[in-house]
């Protein structure tokens, strides 16, 4: 089981902590920390990034870097869920394009639980940019 809690600090700012023991500032007005919806996108980038790295390592691909970015649009009325998300993978190193494409597809279709949850309300698209090779 995973647990999380937040403790109000001031204004719309909270200290959040989860089962891992790491804390993070969550701020509804973004003046002192990431908003909850920004953290969801960060979670998506981290989740799919973890998958892609793991898959590429298992395939012994010689990648040297991976940056995952997400841009999202939200519904105009509450609840303002994400309706469209574009995920960009920037991969460095001498890698097989097919291996990277397979890793991204497997993350989206099979492994990334954050992506699976967000896909209930958002159309998620992806693109891959190759920095080397």
C-alpha positions, -999 to +999 in steps of 0.1 A: +000+000+000+011+035-008+002+064+016+004+101+012-005+131+032-003+169+030+000+194+059-011+230+053+017+255+057+000+288+046-022+303+019-025+275-006+008+259+002+011+224+017+040+201+026+034+167+010+050+134+020+044+099+008+054+064+019+089+068+005+096+095+031+104+122+006+087+155+010+076+181-016+060+215-015+026+216-032+012+251-039-022+258-055-010+293-067+024+280-078+043+307-059+062+284-036+059+249-052+044+229-080+006+228-083-011+194-079-018+193-117+019+201-125+028+172-102+006+149-122+025+158-154+058+153-136+045+120-124+037+110-160+071+120-172+088+101-144+067+070-149+072+067-186+108+078-184+115+050-159+099+025-183+118+036-213+152+036-195+145+002-181+135-013-215+165+003-233+189-010-206+175-045-210+180-042-247+215-030-241+210+002-261+238+027-258+217+057-249+234+085-230+205+107-220+167+108-218+145+138-212+108+135-211+086+165-215+048+168-213+026+196-226-011+195-217-044+211-222-072+211-196-110+211-198-125+246-197-150+238-169-144+221-135-132+196-129-105+209-152-090+175-161-063+171-187-079+165-221-048+164-243-013+156-234+017+156-258+048+137-244+081+143-260+111+119-255+145+134-262+170+105-265+207+109-267+233+083-278+237+057-305+203+039-302+182+019-325+151+039-334+130+008-334+141+000-299+132+035-287+098+034-305+091+000-290+100+012-255+078+042-258+049+021-271+053-005-243+054+022-217+022+037-230+003+005-237+015-018-209+036-005-181+030+032-172+002+033-146+001+071-146-004+071-184-032+045-181-050+066-155-046+098-175-058+081-207-093+079-191-098+116-197-069+127-220-058+119-255-021+112-251+002+115-281+040+111-282+070+121-303+106+111-302+135+134-308+170+119-314+199+140-302+228+119-316+233+092-341 
